[in-house]
Amino acid sequence: MMHYLHQGKRRALKRSLILYTVILVVATLVIFLFNRFAFKTSEDKIFRICLAVSLLVYFCFVGRSWYSYKYGLKNQTPYYGSGTYIAYYRCSKCRSLHGGIYGEGATKYLINNKKCVHDWQAINKEEFGRRFEELENFIYAHYD
């Protein structure tokens, strides 16, 4: 199960890097053409400034993607767009649960603490069902 999680994270990182690189190349081309034909100037000062800003934004997005790949984002679910698979996860820090058919079907989840940076660990279906019932009963008993 964890293999699919890491494989999906890798695919998501590769896709985002490709997307950001294509956007950077297109932005560079647009800035270059805009500098040449809109301003009708041969000076590269505007082009260099715009390119520096574009590169700064590019590296911010790449850094965010890398951080997401390495550490995960706050309250990010275990699914990373890696196809269809069945898996069940729980957070060891706040006892949140997330599981089901990822990529195609319905998933069940109970997130206990919205501020927790979840540490998802794979569990089996029986343990997921048991813990889900326990948490559901606990929640209904205390909020009714």
Secondary structure, DSSP 4 states (H G I P E B T S, - for coil): -HHHHHHHHHHHHHHHHHHHHHHHHHHHHHHHHIIIIIS-----HHHHHHHHHHHHHHHHHHHHHHHHHHH--TT--S--S---EEEEEEETTT--EEEEEETTS-EEEE-S-TT----EEEE-HHHHHHHHHHHHHHHHHHH-
